[in-house]
Amino acid sequence: KESSPPVLAGPPPRDSQLPAMPRGTNKRPPPSAVKREARRQPRPRMRPKAKPDYIVDTRPSQFRQGRQKAPERASLKSSQHEKIPGTRIQCSKGGWPVRVVIADGKEFPVDKVAAVKKHIRKLAQQEQEQREIDKIINGGPTTADTTAESCGGATAALAAMSARRAKRKAEAETQPAAEAQGSKKARREEAWRQRQQKLAELHAAAVERDGRQLVSEQWSVGEVAQRTAGRAWVRLRSPDSLPADLLAKIRAGNEDARREFSLADDLLPILFGDVVEAGLSLQPGLAVRFKLYTDRNGVGGCEVSSAEARPEQPAGGQPAGGKAARPAGGKAAKKRRKASAAERGPGPAA
Protein backbone atom coordinates (compact mmCIF):
# COMPACT_ATOMS: atom_id res chain seq x y z
CA LYS A 1 0.00 0.00 0.00
CA GLU A 2 1.46 3.28 -1.04
CA SER A 3 1.52 6.24 1.52
CA SER A 4 0.70 9.78 0.43
CA PRO A 5 3.34 12.42 0.89
CA PRO A 6 2.89 14.84 3.94
CA VAL A 7 1.11 18.15 3.34
CA LEU A 8 3.14 21.17 4.39
CA ALA A 9 1.35 24.22 6.01
CA GLY A 10 1.43 27.30 3.85
CA PRO A 11 1.28 31.03 4.76
CA PRO A 12 -1.91 32.39 6.48
CA PRO A 13 -4.59 33.73 4.18
CA ARG A 14 -4.87 37.44 3.55
CA ASP A 15 -7.77 39.66 4.73
CA SER A 16 -9.19 39.77 1.29
CA GLN A 17 -9.33 36.01 1.27
CA LEU A 18 -11.30 35.78 4.62
CA PRO A 19 -15.04 35.44 4.50
CA ALA A 20 -17.10 38.64 5.05
CA MET A 21 -18.24 39.43 8.66
CA PRO A 22 -21.97 39.65 9.25
CA ARG A 23 -23.16 43.31 9.58
CA GLY A 24 -26.01 44.88 11.58
CA THR A 25 -25.40 43.57 15.12
CA ASN A 26 -27.61 46.43 16.57
CA LYS A 27 -25.16 47.16 19.46
CA ARG A 28 -24.18 50.79 20.23
CA PRO A 29 -20.64 51.51 21.34
CA PRO A 30 -20.21 52.61 24.99
CA PRO A 31 -20.24 56.42 25.62
CA SER A 32 -16.96 58.27 25.95
CA ALA A 33 -15.61 59.65 29.25
CA VAL A 34 -16.55 63.23 28.26
CA LYS A 35 -20.15 62.30 27.65
CA ARG A 36 -20.27 60.32 30.86
CA GLU A 37 -19.12 63.37 32.90
CA ALA A 38 -21.53 65.64 31.04
CA ARG A 39 -24.44 63.46 32.05
CA ARG A 40 -23.46 63.74 35.72
CA GLN A 41 -24.03 67.54 35.84
CA PRO A 42 -26.78 68.76 38.23
CA ARG A 43 -30.25 68.76 36.81
CA PRO A 44 -33.39 70.61 37.93
CA ARG A 45 -34.73 67.49 39.60
CA MET A 46 -31.68 67.35 41.87
CA ARG A 47 -32.15 69.24 45.16
CA PRO A 48 -29.20 70.67 47.16
CA LYS A 49 -28.38 69.03 50.40
CA ALA A 50 -29.25 70.81 53.64
CA LYS A 51 -26.43 72.80 55.25
CA PRO A 52 -25.19 71.58 58.63
CA ASP A 53 -26.56 73.44 61.63
CA TYR A 54 -23.17 73.49 63.35
CA ILE A 55 -19.69 74.54 62.27
CA VAL A 56 -16.57 73.09 63.79
CA ASP A 57 -13.89 75.79 64.05
CA THR A 58 -10.47 74.18 64.03
CA ARG A 59 -8.41 77.36 63.89
CA PRO A 60 -5.50 77.55 66.36
CA SER A 61 -6.82 80.82 67.78
CA GLN A 62 -9.90 79.00 69.10
CA PHE A 63 -7.81 76.73 71.29
CA ARG A 64 -5.75 79.47 72.98
CA GLN A 65 -6.12 80.13 76.66
CA GLY A 66 -8.46 83.05 77.39
CA ARG A 67 -7.40 86.28 79.07
CA GLN A 68 -7.35 86.08 82.82
CA LYS A 69 -10.27 87.88 84.41
CA ALA A 70 -10.15 89.88 87.60
CA PRO A 71 -11.76 88.14 90.58
CA GLU A 72 -14.67 89.66 92.44
CA ARG A 73 -12.44 90.85 95.25
CA ALA A 74 -10.46 93.05 92.83
CA SER A 75 -13.51 94.92 91.49
CA LEU A 76 -13.54 98.68 91.98
CA LYS A 77 -15.49 99.96 94.96
CA SER A 78 -15.76 103.39 96.49
CA SER A 79 -13.51 104.06 99.49
CA GLN A 80 -11.85 100.67 99.04
CA HIS A 81 -8.39 101.96 98.11
CA GLU A 82 -6.42 104.77 99.69
CA LYS A 83 -6.85 108.15 98.02
CA ILE A 84 -3.66 109.91 96.91
CA PRO A 85 -3.85 113.46 95.49
CA GLY A 86 -2.62 113.63 91.91
CA THR A 87 -3.66 110.06 91.06
CA ARG A 88 -6.78 108.23 89.95
CA ILE A 89 -7.86 104.59 89.95
CA GLN A 90 -9.08 103.05 86.71
CA CYS A 91 -9.54 99.61 85.13
CA SER A 92 -6.86 98.15 82.89
CA LYS A 93 -7.25 95.35 80.33
CA GLY A 94 -8.99 92.38 81.89
CA GLY A 95 -10.69 94.44 84.59
CA TRP A 96 -7.72 94.80 86.96
CA PRO A 97 -7.69 98.10 88.87
CA VAL A 98 -4.53 100.21 88.59
CA ARG A 99 -3.48 103.58 90.00
CA VAL A 100 -2.49 106.17 87.36
CA VAL A 101 -0.37 109.26 88.09
CA ILE A 102 -2.03 112.20 86.34
CA ALA A 103 1.21 114.15 85.87
CA ASP A 104 2.92 111.61 83.55
CA GLY A 105 0.40 108.76 83.14
CA LYS A 106 2.52 106.07 84.83
CA GLU A 107 0.57 103.08 86.22
CA PHE A 108 1.07 101.36 89.59
CA PRO A 109 -0.75 98.55 91.39
CA VAL A 110 -3.41 99.92 93.70
CA ASP A 111 -1.72 98.57 96.83
CA LYS A 112 1.70 100.16 96.07
CA VAL A 113 1.01 103.38 97.97
CA ALA A 114 4.61 104.05 99.03
CA ALA A 115 5.91 103.65 95.48
CA VAL A 116 3.31 106.08 94.16
CA LYS A 117 4.15 108.72 96.77
CA LYS A 118 7.87 108.30 96.06
CA HIS A 119 7.24 108.80 92.34
CA ILE A 120 5.17 111.93 92.99
CA ARG A 121 7.92 113.38 95.21
CA LYS A 122 10.40 112.69 92.42
CA LEU A 123 8.21 114.56 89.93
CA ALA A 124 7.89 117.47 92.37
CA GLN A 125 11.68 117.63 92.75
CA GLN A 126 12.13 117.65 88.97
CA GLU A 127 9.56 120.41 88.65
CA GLN A 128 11.34 122.49 91.30
CA GLU A 129 14.68 122.04 89.54
CA GLN A 130 13.14 123.07 86.24
CA ARG A 131 11.76 126.26 87.79
CA GLU A 132 15.18 127.12 89.20
CA ILE A 133 16.73 126.59 85.76
CA ASP A 134 14.09 128.86 84.24
CA LYS A 135 14.94 131.55 86.80
CA ILE A 136 18.62 131.38 85.87
CA ILE A 137 17.88 131.51 82.15
CA ASN A 138 15.38 134.37 82.40
CA GLY A 139 17.71 136.38 84.64
CA GLY A 140 15.14 137.29 87.26
CA PRO A 141 12.30 136.00 89.43
CA THR A 142 9.32 134.50 87.63
CA THR A 143 5.75 133.95 88.69
CA ALA A 144 5.97 130.18 88.25
CA ASP A 145 6.43 129.65 92.00
CA THR A 146 3.34 131.68 92.88
CA THR A 147 1.14 130.08 90.23
CA ALA A 148 2.31 126.47 90.64
CA GLU A 149 -0.70 125.48 92.70
CA SER A 150 -3.20 127.22 90.39
CA CYS A 151 -1.65 125.64 87.28
CA GLY A 152 -1.45 122.10 88.73
CA GLY A 153 1.39 119.58 88.78
CA ALA A 154 3.02 117.19 91.18
CA THR A 155 3.92 119.96 93.65
CA ALA A 156 0.34 121.15 93.77
CA ALA A 157 -0.88 117.60 94.32
CA LEU A 158 1.25 117.22 97.44
CA ALA A 159 0.74 120.72 98.78
CA ALA A 160 -3.05 120.74 98.32
CA MET A 161 -3.74 117.67 100.48
CA SER A 162 -4.23 119.53 103.78
CA ALA A 163 -5.93 122.46 102.03
CA ARG A 164 -8.54 120.18 100.45
CA ARG A 165 -9.28 118.52 103.77
CA ALA A 166 -9.76 121.89 105.48
CA LYS A 167 -11.94 123.12 102.61
CA ARG A 168 -14.05 119.96 102.70
CA LYS A 169 -14.53 120.34 106.45
CA ALA A 170 -15.51 124.01 106.10
CA GLU A 171 -17.99 123.18 103.33
CA ALA A 172 -19.56 120.47 105.48
CA GLU A 173 -20.02 122.97 108.31
CA THR A 174 -21.49 125.74 106.15
CA GLN A 175 -23.69 123.52 103.94
CA PRO A 176 -26.72 123.39 106.31
CA ALA A 177 -26.61 127.18 106.72
CA ALA A 178 -26.41 127.68 102.95
CA GLU A 179 -29.37 125.37 102.36
CA ALA A 180 -31.41 127.29 104.90
CA GLN A 181 -30.51 130.66 103.34
CA GLY A 182 -31.50 130.09 99.69
CA SER A 183 -33.28 127.81 97.27
CA LYS A 184 -31.75 125.36 94.83
CA LYS A 185 -31.72 128.00 92.09
CA ALA A 186 -29.88 130.47 94.34
CA ARG A 187 -27.27 127.85 95.26
CA ARG A 188 -26.77 127.00 91.58
CA GLU A 189 -26.24 130.66 90.72
CA GLU A 190 -23.80 131.06 93.59
CA ALA A 191 -21.84 128.01 92.40
CA TRP A 192 -21.75 129.47 88.87
CA ARG A 193 -20.40 132.79 90.20
CA GLN A 194 -17.71 130.98 92.16
CA ARG A 195 -16.65 129.05 89.05
CA GLN A 196 -16.47 132.24 87.02
CA GLN A 197 -14.40 133.90 89.74
CA LYS A 198 -11.99 130.95 89.82
CA LEU A 199 -11.63 131.03 86.02
CA ALA A 200 -10.94 134.76 86.17
CA GLU A 201 -8.21 134.21 88.77
CA LEU A 202 -6.59 131.50 86.64
CA HIS A 203 -6.73 133.75 83.58
CA ALA A 204 -5.13 136.62 85.49
CA ALA A 205 -2.33 134.32 86.68
CA ALA A 206 -1.75 133.11 83.10
CA VAL A 207 -1.61 136.71 81.84
CA GLU A 208 1.01 137.60 84.44
CA ARG A 209 3.00 134.45 83.72
CA ASP A 210 3.08 135.04 79.95
CA GLY A 211 4.26 138.66 80.36
CA ARG A 212 1.49 140.35 78.38
CA GLN A 213 2.15 143.89 77.07
CA LEU A 214 -0.42 146.11 75.36
CA VAL A 215 0.64 147.28 71.90
CA SER A 216 -1.46 150.47 71.81
CA GLU A 217 -4.80 151.91 72.88
CA GLN A 218 -6.11 151.76 69.32
CA TRP A 219 -9.14 149.55 68.66
CA SER A 220 -9.11 146.90 65.93
CA VAL A 221 -12.13 145.25 64.33
CA GLY A 222 -12.51 141.67 63.15
CA GLU A 223 -14.95 138.83 62.59
CA VAL A 224 -14.99 135.50 64.42
CA ALA A 225 -13.98 132.78 61.94
CA GLN A 226 -13.62 129.66 64.12
CA ARG A 227 -14.22 128.68 67.73
CA THR A 228 -12.02 126.11 69.48
CA ALA A 229 -11.40 125.00 73.06
CA GLY A 230 -10.66 128.03 75.24
CA ARG A 231 -10.31 130.54 72.41
CA ALA A 232 -11.73 131.94 69.19
CA TRP A 233 -9.91 132.83 65.97
CA VAL A 234 -10.80 136.25 64.57
CA ARG A 235 -10.33 137.33 60.95
CA LEU A 236 -8.82 140.85 60.78
CA ARG A 237 -10.75 143.29 58.62
CA SER A 238 -7.88 145.67 57.85
CA PRO A 239 -4.56 143.87 58.46
CA ASP A 240 -2.67 146.29 56.18
CA SER A 241 -3.15 149.11 58.70
CA LEU A 242 -0.99 147.28 61.29
CA PRO A 243 2.80 147.70 61.50
CA ALA A 244 4.83 145.34 59.35
CA ASP A 245 6.67 143.68 62.25
CA LEU A 246 3.43 143.12 64.18
CA LEU A 247 1.71 141.66 61.11
CA ALA A 248 4.67 139.32 60.58
CA LYS A 249 4.32 138.02 64.17
CA ILE A 250 0.58 137.45 63.64
CA ARG A 251 1.16 135.47 60.45
CA ALA A 252 3.94 133.42 62.03
CA GLY A 253 1.73 132.51 65.00
CA ASN A 254 -1.41 131.52 63.09
CA GLU A 255 0.20 129.42 60.36
CA ASP A 256 -0.95 126.15 61.97
CA ALA A 257 -4.47 127.50 62.52
CA ARG A 258 -4.81 128.60 58.89
CA ARG A 259 -3.65 125.19 57.72
CA GLU A 260 -6.09 123.44 60.06
CA PHE A 261 -9.12 125.57 59.10
CA SER A 262 -8.12 125.88 55.40
CA LEU A 263 -8.25 129.68 55.54
CA ALA A 264 -5.95 132.13 53.78
CA ASP A 265 -6.87 135.18 55.90
CA ASP A 266 -4.86 136.54 58.82
CA LEU A 267 -6.26 135.04 62.04
CA LEU A 268 -5.82 136.40 65.57
CA PRO A 269 -6.39 134.30 68.73
CA ILE A 270 -8.70 135.69 71.42
CA LEU A 271 -9.10 133.92 74.76
CA PHE A 272 -12.55 133.64 76.30
CA GLY A 273 -11.20 135.24 79.48
CA ASP A 274 -10.45 138.47 77.56
CA VAL A 275 -14.14 139.15 76.82
CA VAL A 276 -15.24 142.18 78.87
CA GLU A 277 -18.83 142.46 77.63
CA ALA A 278 -21.21 140.44 79.80
CA GLY A 279 -23.12 137.72 77.98
CA LEU A 280 -21.10 137.98 74.76
CA SER A 281 -20.55 134.61 73.05
CA LEU A 282 -17.83 134.44 70.41
CA GLN A 283 -19.74 132.57 67.72
CA PRO A 284 -18.59 132.41 64.06
CA GLY A 285 -19.73 135.44 62.08
CA LEU A 286 -19.82 137.84 65.07
CA ALA A 287 -18.11 141.21 64.57
CA VAL A 288 -15.96 142.23 67.56
CA ARG A 289 -13.54 144.97 68.47
CA PHE A 290 -10.44 144.54 70.58
CA LYS A 291 -6.96 145.81 71.45
CA LEU A 292 -3.76 144.06 70.44
CA TYR A 293 -1.17 142.72 72.89
CA THR A 294 2.06 140.71 72.71
CA ASP A 295 3.40 138.02 75.03
CA ARG A 296 5.70 135.02 74.87
CA ASN A 297 3.11 133.09 72.82
CA GLY A 298 2.77 135.75 70.11
CA VAL A 299 0.09 138.36 69.37
CA GLY A 300 -3.53 138.29 70.58
CA GLY A 301 -6.57 140.41 71.31
CA CYS A 302 -7.90 141.63 74.66
CA GLU A 303 -10.73 143.82 76.05
CA VAL A 304 -13.08 142.20 73.55
CA SER A 305 -16.60 143.57 73.00
CA SER A 306 -19.19 143.52 70.26
CA ALA A 307 -18.60 145.87 67.32
CA GLU A 308 -22.27 145.99 66.27
CA ALA A 309 -24.32 148.96 67.55
CA ARG A 310 -27.28 147.80 69.64
CA PRO A 311 -30.58 149.72 69.35
CA GLU A 312 -31.39 151.72 72.47
CA GLN A 313 -34.87 152.25 73.88
CA PRO A 314 -36.11 155.87 73.44
CA ALA A 315 -37.25 158.09 76.29
CA GLY A 316 -40.96 157.55 75.53
CA GLY A 317 -40.78 153.94 76.67
CA GLN A 318 -41.63 152.41 73.26
CA PRO A 319 -39.01 150.09 71.77
CA ALA A 320 -37.03 151.14 68.74
CA GLY A 321 -38.87 148.59 66.55
CA GLY A 322 -42.04 150.74 66.64
CA LYS A 323 -44.34 148.21 68.40
CA ALA A 324 -45.85 149.15 71.71
CA ALA A 325 -45.21 146.92 74.69
CA ARG A 326 -47.90 144.30 75.37
CA PRO A 327 -49.77 144.94 78.62
CA ALA A 328 -48.90 142.59 81.41
CA GLY A 329 -51.34 140.12 82.84
CA GLY A 330 -51.75 137.47 80.16
CA LYS A 331 -55.07 135.76 79.38
CA ALA A 332 -56.68 136.59 82.74
CA ALA A 333 -56.15 140.34 82.24
CA LYS A 334 -57.54 140.08 78.69
CA LYS A 335 -60.73 138.42 79.97
CA ARG A 336 -61.17 141.12 82.62
CA ARG A 337 -60.85 143.86 79.99
CA LYS A 338 -63.47 142.18 77.81
CA ALA A 339 -65.86 141.85 80.77
CA SER A 340 -65.49 145.51 81.73
CA ALA A 341 -66.08 146.58 78.11
CA ALA A 342 -69.28 144.50 77.96
CA GLU A 343 -70.59 146.10 81.18
CA ARG A 344 -70.03 149.62 79.82
CA GLY A 345 -72.07 148.78 76.74
CA PRO A 346 -71.58 150.05 73.19
CA GLY A 347 -70.06 153.47 72.77
CA PRO A 348 -71.75 156.47 71.05
CA ALA A 349 -72.23 156.20 67.29
CA ALA A 350 -69.76 158.15 65.22
Buried (B, 14 or more C-beta within 10 A) or exposed (E): EEEEEEEEEEEEEEEEEEEEEEEEEEEEEEEEEEEEEEEEEEEEEEEEEEEEEEEEEEEEEEEEEEEEEBEEEBEBEEEEBEEBBBBEBEEEEEBBBBBBBBBEEBEBEBEEBEEBBEBBEEBBEBBBEEBEEEBEEEEEEBEBEEBBBBEBBBBBBBBBBEEEEEEEEEEEEEEEEEEEEEEEEEBEEEEEEEEEEEEEEBBEBBBEBBEBEEBEEEEBEBBBBBBEEEBBBBBBBEBEEBEEEBBEBBBEBBEEBBEEBEBEBBBBBBBBBBBEEEEBEBEEEBEBBBBBBBBEEBBBBBBBBBBEEEEEEEEEEEEEEEEEEEEEEEEEEEEEEEEEEEEEEEEEEE
